């Protein structure tokens, strides 16, 4: 019988979120620099907000303790689930 430690499973799942957000943050970094070059402060603020939402993604609470319940939680800011 395999017993799943819910806390460890949640930590592992959040690590997957971190991996999923890396390319999103990198893309936003490029867009932010373009906005800086054109002095588009409105776009800079919009991108900064998006980046903060990605940074905050690991604060999302995972309710449930089974592997299925844990994997069912995927923050929309990350796009489609793996």
PyMOL Python script that loads the backbone (N, CA, C, O; Angstrom):
from pymol import cmd

cmd.read_pdbstr("""\
ATOM      1  N   UNK A   1       0.843  -1.184   0.000  1.00  0.00           N
ATOM      2  CA  UNK A   1       0.000   0.000   0.000  1.00  0.00           C
ATOM      3  C   UNK A   1       0.888   1.247   0.000  1.00  0.00           C
ATOM      4  O   UNK A   1       1.834   1.362   0.779  1.00  0.00           O
ATOM      5  N   UNK A   2       0.559   2.157  -0.881  1.00  0.00           N
ATOM      6  CA  UNK A   2       1.298   3.408  -0.979  1.00  0.00           C
ATOM      7  C   UNK A   2       0.522   4.490  -0.252  1.00  0.00           C
ATOM      8  O   UNK A   2      -0.672   4.685  -0.483  1.00  0.00           O
ATOM      9  N   UNK A   3       1.215   5.184   0.626  1.00  0.00           N
ATOM     10  CA  UNK A   3       0.600   6.280   1.369  1.00  0.00           C
ATOM     11  C   UNK A   3       1.224   7.585   0.883  1.00  0.00           C
ATOM     12  O   UNK A   3       2.447   7.725   0.861  1.00  0.00           O
ATOM     13  N   UNK A   4       0.387   8.526   0.499  1.00  0.00           N
ATOM     14  CA  UNK A   4       0.846   9.814  -0.005  1.00  0.00           C
ATOM     15  C   UNK A   4       0.860  10.821   1.129  1.00  0.00           C
ATOM     16  O   UNK A   4      -0.121  10.975   1.857  1.00  0.00           O
ATOM     17  N   UNK A   5       1.989  11.503   1.267  1.00  0.00           N
ATOM     18  CA  UNK A   5       2.092  12.591   2.232  1.00  0.00           C
ATOM     19  C   UNK A   5       1.536  13.841   1.536  1.00  0.00           C
ATOM     20  O   UNK A   5       2.177  14.369   0.627  1.00  0.00           O
ATOM     21  N   UNK A   6       0.362  14.318   1.944  1.00  0.00           N
ATOM     22  CA  UNK A   6      -0.273  15.447   1.246  1.00  0.00           C
ATOM     23  C   UNK A   6       0.580  16.714   1.235  1.00  0.00           C
ATOM     24  O   UNK A   6       0.603  17.433   0.236  1.00  0.00           O
ATOM     25  N   UNK A   7       1.273  16.994   2.323  1.00  0.00           N
ATOM     26  CA  UNK A   7       2.090  18.211   2.359  1.00  0.00           C
ATOM     27  C   UNK A   7       3.233  18.152   1.352  1.00  0.00           C
ATOM     28  O   UNK A   7       3.519  19.136   0.671  1.00  0.00           O
ATOM     29  N   UNK A   8       3.883  17.001   1.261  1.00  0.00           N
ATOM     30  CA  UNK A   8       4.963  16.847   0.285  1.00  0.00           C
ATOM     31  C   UNK A   8       4.418  16.874  -1.133  1.00  0.00           C
ATOM     32  O   UNK A   8       5.026  17.463  -2.027  1.00  0.00           O
ATOM     33  N   UNK A   9       3.276  16.238  -1.339  1.00  0.00           N
ATOM     34  CA  UNK A   9       2.662  16.221  -2.666  1.00  0.00           C
ATOM     35  C   UNK A   9       2.300  17.646  -3.106  1.00  0.00           C
ATOM     36  O   UNK A   9       2.486  18.004  -4.269  1.00  0.00           O
ATOM     37  N   UNK A  10       1.793  18.441  -2.189  1.00  0.00           N
ATOM     38  CA  UNK A  10       1.443  19.834  -2.509  1.00  0.00           C
ATOM     39  C   UNK A  10       2.693  20.636  -2.837  1.00  0.00           C
ATOM     40  O   UNK A  10       2.680  21.456  -3.755  1.00  0.00           O
ATOM     41  N   UNK A  11       3.771  20.409  -2.098  1.00  0.00           N
ATOM     42  CA  UNK A  11       5.029  21.115  -2.357  1.00  0.00           C
ATOM     43  C   UNK A  11       5.581  20.741  -3.737  1.00  0.00           C
ATOM     44  O   UNK A  11       6.065  21.601  -4.472  1.00  0.00           O
ATOM     45  N   UNK A  12       5.505  19.472  -4.076  1.00  0.00           N
ATOM     46  CA  UNK A  12       5.965  19.021  -5.391  1.00  0.00           C
ATOM     47  C   UNK A  12       5.115  19.643  -6.490  1.00  0.00           C
ATOM     48  O   UNK A  12       5.646  20.065  -7.517  1.00  0.00           O
ATOM     49  N   UNK A  13       3.806  19.705  -6.289  1.00  0.00           N
ATOM     50  CA  UNK A  13       2.905  20.287  -7.282  1.00  0.00           C
ATOM     51  C   UNK A  13       3.192  21.773  -7.463  1.00  0.00           C
ATOM     52  O   UNK A  13       3.154  22.281  -8.584  1.00  0.00           O
ATOM     53  N   UNK A  14       3.475  22.466  -6.375  1.00  0.00           N
ATOM     54  CA  UNK A  14       3.810  23.893  -6.488  1.00  0.00           C
ATOM     55  C   UNK A  14       5.145  24.087  -7.208  1.00  0.00           C
ATOM     56  O   UNK A  14       5.338  25.102  -7.878  1.00  0.00           O
ATOM     57  N   UNK A  15       6.066  23.135  -7.081  1.00  0.00           N
ATOM     58  CA  UNK A  15       7.310  23.199  -7.852  1.00  0.00           C
ATOM     59  C   UNK A  15       7.014  23.117  -9.338  1.00  0.00           C
ATOM     60  O   UNK A  15       7.687  23.758 -10.146  1.00  0.00           O
ATOM     61  N   UNK A  16       6.009  22.330  -9.702  1.00  0.00           N
ATOM     62  CA  UNK A  16       5.594  22.254 -11.115  1.00  0.00           C
ATOM     63  C   UNK A  16       5.046  23.598 -11.576  1.00  0.00           C
ATOM     64  O   UNK A  16       5.258  24.002 -12.719  1.00  0.00           O
ATOM     65  N   UNK A  17       4.339  24.288 -10.684  1.00  0.00           N
ATOM     66  CA  UNK A  17       3.844  25.629 -11.013  1.00  0.00           C
ATOM     67  C   UNK A  17       5.015  26.570 -11.269  1.00  0.00           C
ATOM     68  O   UNK A  17       4.991  27.371 -12.203  1.00  0.00           O
ATOM     69  N   UNK A  18       6.040  26.465 -10.428  1.00  0.00           N
ATOM     70  CA  UNK A  18       7.214  27.324 -10.587  1.00  0.00           C
ATOM     71  C   UNK A  18       7.875  27.090 -11.945  1.00  0.00           C
ATOM     72  O   UNK A  18       8.294  28.038 -12.610  1.00  0.00           O
ATOM     73  N   UNK A  19       7.964  25.834 -12.348  1.00  0.00           N
ATOM     74  CA  UNK A  19       8.547  25.513 -13.652  1.00  0.00           C
ATOM     75  C   UNK A  19       7.673  26.064 -14.784  1.00  0.00           C
ATOM     76  O   UNK A  19       8.193  26.567 -15.780  1.00  0.00           O
ATOM     77  N   UNK A  20       6.374  25.970 -14.635  1.00  0.00           N
ATOM     78  CA  UNK A  20       5.451  26.452 -15.666  1.00  0.00           C
ATOM     79  C   UNK A  20       5.496  27.970 -15.798  1.00  0.00           C
ATOM     80  O   UNK A  20       5.256  28.501 -16.882  1.00  0.00           O
ATOM     81  N   UNK A  21       5.799  28.670 -14.718  1.00  0.00           N
ATOM     82  CA  UNK A  21       5.791  30.140 -14.797  1.00  0.00           C
ATOM     83  C   UNK A  21       7.101  30.713 -15.323  1.00  0.00           C
ATOM     84  O   UNK A  21       7.129  31.867 -15.751  1.00  0.00           O
ATOM     85  N   UNK A  22       8.182  29.947 -15.305  1.00  0.00           N
ATOM     86  CA  UNK A  22       9.484  30.465 -15.758  1.00  0.00           C
ATOM     87  C   UNK A  22       9.433  31.050 -17.163  1.00  0.00           C
ATOM     88  O   UNK A  22       9.852  32.192 -17.355  1.00  0.00           O
ATOM     89  N   UNK A  23       8.935  30.310 -18.156  1.00  0.00           N
ATOM     90  CA  UNK A  23       8.909  30.897 -19.500  1.00  0.00           C
ATOM     91  C   UNK A  23       7.931  32.071 -19.605  1.00  0.00           C
ATOM     92  O   UNK A  23       8.134  32.978 -20.412  1.00  0.00           O
ATOM     93  N   UNK A  24       6.887  32.056 -18.803  1.00  0.00           N
ATOM     94  CA  UNK A  24       5.935  33.168 -18.821  1.00  0.00           C
ATOM     95  C   UNK A  24       6.593  34.438 -18.290  1.00  0.00           C
ATOM     96  O   UNK A  24       6.418  35.517 -18.855  1.00  0.00           O
ATOM     97  N   UNK A  25       7.347  34.302 -17.205  1.00  0.00           N
ATOM     98  CA  UNK A  25       8.054  35.458 -16.646  1.00  0.00           C
ATOM     99  C   UNK A  25       9.121  35.964 -17.621  1.00  0.00           C
ATOM    100  O   UNK A  25       9.297  37.173 -17.778  1.00  0.00           O
ATOM    101  N   UNK A  26       9.826  35.051 -18.269  1.00  0.00           N
ATOM    102  CA  UNK A  26      10.861  35.448 -19.227  1.00  0.00           C
ATOM    103  C   UNK A  26      10.246  36.232 -20.386  1.00  0.00           C
ATOM    104  O   UNK A  26      10.806  37.235 -20.828  1.00  0.00           O
ATOM    105  N   UNK A  27       9.119  35.783 -20.865  1.00  0.00           N
ATOM    106  CA  UNK A  27       8.434  36.481 -21.947  1.00  0.00           C
ATOM    107  C   UNK A  27       7.973  37.873 -21.512  1.00  0.00           C
ATOM    108  O   UNK A  27       8.081  38.840 -22.266  1.00  0.00           O
ATOM    109  N   UNK A  28       7.461  37.955 -20.292  1.00  0.00           N
ATOM    110  CA  UNK A  28       7.019  39.258 -19.772  1.00  0.00           C
ATOM    111  C   UNK A  28       8.196  40.197 -19.540  1.00  0.00           C
ATOM    112  O   UNK A  28       8.058  41.412 -19.681  1.00  0.00           O
ATOM    113  N   UNK A  29       9.346  39.645 -19.186  1.00  0.00           N
ATOM    114  CA  UNK A  29      10.539  40.478 -19.025  1.00  0.00           C
ATOM    115  C   UNK A  29      10.887  41.174 -20.343  1.00  0.00           C
ATOM    116  O   UNK A  29      11.238  42.354 -20.364  1.00  0.00           O
ATOM    117  N   UNK A  30      10.785  40.430 -21.427  1.00  0.00           N
ATOM    118  CA  UNK A  30      11.064  41.003 -22.748  1.00  0.00           C
ATOM    119  C   UNK A  30      10.060  42.096 -23.079  1.00  0.00           C
ATOM    120  O   UNK A  30      10.433  43.177 -23.533  1.00  0.00           O
ATOM    121  N   UNK A  31       8.799  41.811 -22.851  1.00  0.00           N
ATOM    122  CA  UNK A  31       7.752  42.798 -23.134  1.00  0.00           C
ATOM    123  C   UNK A  31       7.930  44.047 -22.266  1.00  0.00           C
ATOM    124  O   UNK A  31       7.691  45.167 -22.717  1.00  0.00           O
ATOM    125  N   UNK A  32       8.349  43.839 -21.024  1.00  0.00           N
ATOM    126  CA  UNK A  32       8.558  44.971 -20.117  1.00  0.00           C
ATOM    127  C   UNK A  32       9.680  45.866 -20.641  1.00  0.00           C
ATOM    128  O   UNK A  32       9.564  47.091 -20.637  1.00  0.00           O
ATOM    129  N   UNK A  33      10.764  45.240 -21.091  1.00  0.00           N
ATOM    130  CA  UNK A  33      11.888  46.035 -21.606  1.00  0.00           C
ATOM    131  C   UNK A  33      11.481  46.815 -22.856  1.00  0.00           C
ATOM    132  O   UNK A  33      11.919  47.950 -23.049  1.00  0.00           O
ATOM    133  N   UNK A  34      10.655  46.219 -23.694  1.00  0.00           N
ATOM    134  CA  UNK A  34      10.154  46.939 -24.868  1.00  0.00           C
ATOM    135  C   UNK A  34       9.327  48.143 -24.432  1.00  0.00           C
ATOM    136  O   UNK A  34       9.418  49.216 -25.030  1.00  0.00           O
ATOM    137  N   UNK A  35       8.523  47.964 -23.391  1.00  0.00           N
ATOM    138  CA  UNK A  35       7.708  49.071 -22.885  1.00  0.00           C
ATOM    139  C   UNK A  35       8.585  50.156 -22.283  1.00  0.00           C
ATOM    140  O   UNK A  35       8.262  51.339 -22.395  1.00  0.00           O
ATOM    141  N   UNK A  36       9.687  49.777 -21.647  1.00  0.00           N
ATOM    142  CA  UNK A  36      10.623  50.757 -21.096  1.00  0.00           C
ATOM    143  C   UNK A  36      11.253  51.554 -22.234  1.00  0.00           C
ATOM    144  O   UNK A  36      11.376  52.776 -22.153  1.00  0.00           O
ATOM    145  N   UNK A  37      11.646  50.859 -23.284  1.00  0.00           N
ATOM    146  CA  UNK A  37      12.280  51.522 -24.434  1.00  0.00           C
ATOM    147  C   UNK A  37      11.363  52.534 -25.095  1.00  0.00           C
ATOM    148  O   UNK A  37      11.826  53.553 -25.608  1.00  0.00           O
ATOM    149  N   UNK A  38      10.068  52.262 -25.089  1.00  0.00           N
ATOM    150  CA  UNK A  38       9.118  53.178 -25.717  1.00  0.00           C
ATOM    151  C   UNK A  38       8.469  54.115 -24.706  1.00  0.00           C
ATOM    152  O   UNK A  38       7.584  54.899 -25.050  1.00  0.00           O
ATOM    153  N   UNK A  39       8.914  54.027 -23.461  1.00  0.00           N
ATOM    154  CA  UNK A  39       8.396  54.866 -22.372  1.00  0.00           C
ATOM    155  C   UNK A  39       6.884  54.707 -22.191  1.00  0.00           C
ATOM    156  O   UNK A  39       6.181  55.662 -21.860  1.00  0.00           O
ATOM    157  N   UNK A  40       6.405  53.499 -22.412  1.00  0.00           N
ATOM    158  CA  UNK A  40       4.977  53.197 -22.258  1.00  0.00           C
ATOM    159  C   UNK A  40       4.721  52.768 -20.814  1.00  0.00           C
ATOM    160  O   UNK A  40       4.755  51.581 -20.488  1.00  0.00           O
ATOM    161  N   UNK A  41       4.466  53.754 -19.958  1.00  0.00           N
ATOM    162  CA  UNK A  41       4.306  53.468 -18.533  1.00  0.00           C
ATOM    163  C   UNK A  41       3.039  52.665 -18.232  1.00  0.00           C
ATOM    164  O   UNK A  41       2.995  51.892 -17.275  1.00  0.00           O
ATOM    165  N   UNK A  42       2.025  52.854 -19.048  1.00  0.00           N
ATOM    166  CA  UNK A  42       0.790  52.090 -18.856  1.00  0.00           C
ATOM    167  C   UNK A  42       1.049  50.595 -19.090  1.00  0.00           C
ATOM    168  O   UNK A  42       0.610  49.750 -18.310  1.00  0.00           O
ATOM    169  N   UNK A  43       1.759  50.288 -20.161  1.00  0.00           N
ATOM    170  CA  UNK A  43       2.100  48.901 -20.476  1.00  0.00           C
ATOM    171  C   UNK A  43       3.031  48.332 -19.397  1.00  0.00           C
ATOM    172  O   UNK A  43       2.902  47.168 -19.019  1.00  0.00           O
ATOM    173  N   UNK A  44       3.957  49.142 -18.909  1.00  0.00           N
ATOM    174  CA  UNK A  44       4.868  48.691 -17.852  1.00  0.00           C
ATOM    175  C   UNK A  44       4.090  48.282 -16.605  1.00  0.00           C
ATOM    176  O   UNK A  44       4.378  47.255 -15.991  1.00  0.00           O
ATOM    177  N   UNK A  45       3.108  49.090 -16.242  1.00  0.00           N
ATOM    178  CA  UNK A  45       2.300  48.788 -15.057  1.00  0.00           C
ATOM    179  C   UNK A  45       1.482  47.517 -15.265  1.00  0.00           C
ATOM    180  O   UNK A  45       1.349  46.701 -14.353  1.00  0.00           O
ATOM    181  N   UNK A  46       0.942  47.355 -16.457  1.00  0.00           N
ATOM    182  CA  UNK A  46       0.152  46.155 -16.777  1.00  0.00           C
ATOM    183  C   UNK A  46       1.023  44.897 -16.674  1.00  0.00           C
ATOM    184  O   UNK A  46       0.612  43.893 -16.092  1.00  0.00           O
ATOM    185  N   UNK A  47       2.208  44.965 -17.236  1.00  0.00           N
ATOM    186  CA  UNK A  47       3.122  43.823 -17.211  1.00  0.00           C
ATOM    187  C   UNK A  47       3.594  43.553 -15.785  1.00  0.00           C
ATOM    188  O   UNK A  47       3.700  42.396 -15.375  1.00  0.00           O
ATOM    189  N   UNK A  48       3.876  44.600 -15.036  1.00  0.00           N
ATOM    190  CA  UNK A  48       4.302  44.426 -13.640  1.00  0.00           C
ATOM    191  C   UNK A  48       3.220  43.710 -12.841  1.00  0.00           C
ATOM    192  O   UNK A  48       3.522  42.875 -11.989  1.00  0.00           O
ATOM    193  N   UNK A  49       1.980  44.031 -13.112  1.00  0.00           N
ATOM    194  CA  UNK A  49       0.862  43.376 -12.439  1.00  0.00           C
ATOM    195  C   UNK A  49       0.784  41.895 -12.815  1.00  0.00           C
ATOM    196  O   UNK A  49       0.549  41.044 -11.956  1.00  0.00           O
ATOM    197  N   UNK A  50       0.978  41.595 -14.081  1.00  0.00           N
ATOM    198  CA  UNK A  50       0.962  40.206 -14.538  1.00  0.00           C
ATOM    199  C   UNK A  50       2.101  39.414 -13.910  1.00  0.00           C
ATOM    200  O   UNK A  50       1.920  38.266 -13.504  1.00  0.00           O
ATOM    201  N   UNK A  51       3.269  40.030 -13.833  1.00  0.00           N
ATOM    202  CA  UNK A  51       4.423  39.356 -13.231  1.00  0.00           C
ATOM    203  C   UNK A  51       4.189  39.100 -11.747  1.00  0.00           C
ATOM    204  O   UNK A  51       4.571  38.049 -11.233  1.00  0.00           O
ATOM    205  N   UNK A  52       3.571  40.043 -11.063  1.00  0.00           N
ATOM    206  CA  UNK A  52       3.291  39.853  -9.643  1.00  0.00           C
ATOM    207  C   UNK A  52       2.298  38.714  -9.438  1.00  0.00           C
ATOM    208  O   UNK A  52       2.433  37.932  -8.498  1.00  0.00           O
ATOM    209  N   UNK A  53       1.311  38.622 -10.308  1.00  0.00           N
ATOM    210  CA  UNK A  53       0.348  37.527 -10.218  1.00  0.00           C
ATOM    211  C   UNK A  53       1.051  36.181 -10.385  1.00  0.00           C
ATOM    212  O   UNK A  53       0.702  35.211  -9.712  1.00  0.00           O
ATOM    213  N   UNK A  54       2.029  36.117 -11.270  1.00  0.00           N
ATOM    214  CA  UNK A  54       2.794  34.885 -11.440  1.00  0.00           C
ATOM    215  C   UNK A  54       3.648  34.585 -10.209  1.00  0.00           C
ATOM    216  O   UNK A  54       3.779  33.429  -9.805  1.00  0.00           O
ATOM    217  N   UNK A  55       4.226  35.624  -9.617  1.00  0.00           N
ATOM    218  CA  UNK A  55       5.026  35.409  -8.407  1.00  0.00           C
ATOM    219  C   UNK A  55       4.158  34.931  -7.246  1.00  0.00           C
ATOM    220  O   UNK A  55       4.599  34.135  -6.417  1.00  0.00           O
ATOM    221  N   UNK A  56       2.934  35.418  -7.196  1.00  0.00           N
ATOM    222  CA  UNK A  56       2.018  35.071  -6.100  1.00  0.00           C
ATOM    223  C   UNK A  56       1.355  33.708  -6.281  1.00  0.00           C
ATOM    224  O   UNK A  56       0.644  33.246  -5.388  1.00  0.00           O
ATOM    225  N   UNK A  57       1.576  33.066  -7.409  1.00  0.00           N
ATOM    226  CA  UNK A  57       0.877  31.825  -7.713  1.00  0.00           C
ATOM    227  C   UNK A  57       1.108  30.753  -6.647  1.00  0.00           C
ATOM    228  O   UNK A  57       0.207  29.960  -6.372  1.00  0.00           O
ATOM    229  N   UNK A  58       2.274  30.714  -6.054  1.00  0.00           N
ATOM    230  CA  UNK A  58       2.547  29.668  -5.058  1.00  0.00           C
ATOM    231  C   UNK A  58       1.845  29.928  -3.733  1.00  0.00           C
ATOM    232  O   UNK A  58       1.905  29.097  -2.827  1.00  0.00           O
ATOM    233  N   UNK A  59       1.184  31.067  -3.612  1.00  0.00           N
ATOM    234  CA  UNK A  59       0.391  31.349  -2.415  1.00  0.00           C
ATOM    235  C   UNK A  59      -1.014  30.763  -2.542  1.00  0.00           C
ATOM    236  O   UNK A  59      -1.794  30.797  -1.591  1.00  0.00           O
ATOM    237  N   UNK A  60      -1.331  30.226  -3.720  1.00  0.00           N
ATOM    238  CA  UNK A  60      -2.633  29.603  -3.957  1.00  0.00           C
ATOM    239  C   UNK A  60      -2.790  28.402  -3.039  1.00  0.00           C
ATOM    240  O   UNK A  60      -1.910  27.545  -2.968  1.00  0.00           O
ATOM    241  N   UNK A  61      -3.903  28.345  -2.346  1.00  0.00           N
ATOM    242  CA  UNK A  61      -4.151  27.231  -1.434  1.00  0.00           C
ATOM    243  C   UNK A  61      -4.614  26.008  -2.218  1.00  0.00           C
ATOM    244  O   UNK A  61      -5.452  26.106  -3.114  1.00  0.00           O
ATOM    245  N   UNK A  62      -4.062  24.878  -1.869  1.00  0.00           N
ATOM    246  CA  UNK A  62      -4.484  23.618  -2.463  1.00  0.00           C
ATOM    247  C   UNK A  62      -5.345  22.906  -1.433  1.00  0.00           C
ATOM    248  O   UNK A  62      -4.864  22.461  -0.390  1.00  0.00           O
ATOM    249  N   UNK A  63      -6.624  22.810  -1.750  1.00  0.00           N
ATOM    250  CA  UNK A  63      -7.562  22.134  -0.854  1.00  0.00           C
ATOM    251  C   UNK A  63      -7.663  20.689  -1.320  1.00  0.00           C
ATOM    252  O   UNK A  63      -7.787  20.418  -2.514  1.00  0.00           O
ATOM    253  N   UNK A  64      -7.611  19.791  -0.393  1.00  0.00           N
ATOM    254  CA  UNK A  64      -7.695  18.373  -0.723  1.00  0.00           C
ATOM    255  C   UNK A  64      -6.406  17.678  -0.338  1.00  0.00           C
ATOM    256  O   UNK A  64      -5.367  18.314  -0.163  1.00  0.00           O
ATOM    257  N   UNK A  65      -6.485  16.375  -0.210  1.00  0.00           N
ATOM    258  CA  UNK A  65      -5.319  15.616   0.213  1.00  0.00           C
ATOM    259  C   UNK A  65      -4.986  14.431  -0.675  1.00  0.00           C
ATOM    260  O   UNK A  65      -3.930  13.819  -0.515  1.00  0.00           O
ATOM    261  N   UNK A  66      -5.867  14.099  -1.607  1.00  0.00           N
ATOM    262  CA  UNK A  66      -5.561  12.984  -2.494  1.00  0.00           C
ATOM    263  C   UNK A  66      -4.774  13.518  -3.690  1.00  0.00           C
ATOM    264  O   UNK A  66      -4.870  14.700  -4.017  1.00  0.00           O
ATOM    265  N   UNK A  67      -4.005  12.660  -4.337  1.00  0.00           N
ATOM    266  CA  UNK A  67      -3.268  13.115  -5.521  1.00  0.00           C
ATOM    267  C   UNK A  67      -4.175  13.740  -6.583  1.00  0.00           C
ATOM    268  O   UNK A  67      -3.799  14.718  -7.228  1.00  0.00           O
ATOM    269  N   UNK A  68      -5.352  13.180  -6.759  1.00  0.00           N
ATOM    270  CA  UNK A  68      -6.281  13.711  -7.761  1.00  0.00           C
ATOM    271  C   UNK A  68      -6.759  15.113  -7.390  1.00  0.00           C
ATOM    272  O   UNK A  68      -6.847  15.995  -8.245  1.00  0.00           O
ATOM    273  N   UNK A  69      -7.066  15.311  -6.107  1.00  0.00           N
ATOM    274  CA  UNK A  69      -7.518  16.630  -5.650  1.00  0.00           C
ATOM    275  C   UNK A  69      -6.400  17.656  -5.770  1.00  0.00           C
ATOM    276  O   UNK A  69      -6.639  18.805  -6.140  1.00  0.00           O
ATOM    277  N   UNK A  70      -5.196  17.241  -5.461  1.00  0.00           N
ATOM    278  CA  UNK A  70      -4.051  18.164  -5.534  1.00  0.00           C
ATOM    279  C   UNK A  70      -3.796  18.561  -6.985  1.00  0.00           C
ATOM    280  O   UNK A  70      -3.626  19.742  -7.287  1.00  0.00           O
ATOM    281  N   UNK A  71      -3.768  17.580  -7.880  1.00  0.00           N
ATOM    282  CA  UNK A  71      -3.502  17.857  -9.292  1.00  0.00           C
ATOM    283  C   UNK A  71      -4.631  18.626  -9.968  1.00  0.00           C
ATOM    284  O   UNK A  71      -4.431  19.211 -11.033  1.00  0.00           O
ATOM    285  N   UNK A  72      -5.798  18.632  -9.368  1.00  0.00           N
ATOM    286  CA  UNK A  72      -6.930  19.361  -9.939  1.00  0.00           C
ATOM    287  C   UNK A  72      -6.774  20.869  -9.791  1.00  0.00           C
ATOM    288  O   UNK A  72      -7.452  21.633 -10.477  1.00  0.00           O
ATOM    289  N   UNK A  73      -5.885  21.301  -8.902  1.00  0.00           N
ATOM    290  CA  UNK A  73      -5.679  22.730  -8.679  1.00  0.00           C
ATOM    291  C   UNK A  73      -4.564  23.204  -9.605  1.00  0.00           C
ATOM    292  O   UNK A  73      -3.409  22.799  -9.474  1.00  0.00           O
ATOM    293  N   UNK A  74      -4.933  24.063 -10.533  1.00  0.00           N
ATOM    294  CA  UNK A  74      -3.967  24.647 -11.460  1.00  0.00           C
ATOM    295  C   UNK A  74      -4.371  26.105 -11.669  1.00  0.00           C
ATOM    296  O   UNK A  74      -5.384  26.371 -12.317  1.00  0.00           O
ATOM    297  N   UNK A  75      -3.600  27.053 -11.134  1.00  0.00           N
ATOM    298  CA  UNK A  75      -3.957  28.464 -11.256  1.00  0.00           C
ATOM    299  C   UNK A  75      -4.093  28.905 -12.727  1.00  0.00           C
ATOM    300  O   UNK A  75      -3.240  28.599 -13.561  1.00  0.00           O
ATOM    301  N   UNK A  76      -5.144  29.604 -13.013  1.00  0.00           N
ATOM    302  CA  UNK A  76      -5.422  30.017 -14.385  1.00  0.00           C
ATOM    303  C   UNK A  76      -4.342  30.931 -14.958  1.00  0.00           C
ATOM    304  O   UNK A  76      -4.149  30.973 -16.173  1.00  0.00           O
ATOM    305  N   UNK A  77      -3.644  31.657 -14.104  1.00  0.00           N
ATOM    306  CA  UNK A  77      -2.598  32.559 -14.560  1.00  0.00           C
ATOM    307  C   UNK A  77      -1.465  31.792 -15.263  1.00  0.00           C
ATOM    308  O   UNK A  77      -0.697  32.380 -16.025  1.00  0.00           O
ATOM    309  N   UNK A  78      -1.365  30.487 -15.007  1.00  0.00           N
ATOM    310  CA  UNK A  78      -0.331  29.667 -15.627  1.00  0.00           C
ATOM    311  C   UNK A  78      -0.753  29.110 -16.986  1.00  0.00           C
ATOM    312  O   UNK A  78       0.039  28.453 -17.661  1.00  0.00           O
ATOM    313  N   UNK A  79      -1.965  29.364 -17.378  1.00  0.00           N
ATOM    314  CA  UNK A  79      -2.438  28.828 -18.650  1.00  0.00           C
ATOM    315  C   UNK A  79      -2.943  27.407 -18.488  1.00  0.00           C
ATOM    316  O   UNK A  79      -3.416  27.020 -17.420  1.00  0.00           O
ATOM    317  N   UNK A  80      -2.839  26.641 -19.550  1.00  0.00           N
ATOM    318  CA  UNK A  80      -3.335  25.265 -19.525  1.00  0.00           C
ATOM    319  C   UNK A  80      -2.479  24.392 -18.632  1.00  0.00           C
ATOM    320  O   UNK A  80      -1.267  24.579 -18.521  1.00  0.00           O
ATOM    321  N   UNK A  81      -3.136  23.433 -17.996  1.00  0.00           N
ATOM    322  CA  UNK A  81      -2.466  22.473 -17.133  1.00  0.00           C
ATOM    323  C   UNK A  81      -1.520  21.616 -17.959  1.00  0.00           C
ATOM    324  O   UNK A  81      -1.764  21.357 -19.138  1.00  0.00           O
ATOM    325  N   UNK A  82      -0.440  21.182 -17.327  1.00  0.00           N
ATOM    326  CA  UNK A  82       0.566  20.353 -18.014  1.00  0.00           C
ATOM    327  C   UNK A  82      -0.044  19.172 -18.683  1.00  0.00           C
ATOM    328  O   UNK A  82       0.666  18.379 -19.302  1.00  0.00           O
TER     329      UNK A  82
END
""", "prot")
cmd.dss("prot")
cmd.show_as("cartoon", "prot")
cmd.util.cbc("prot")
cmd.orient("prot")
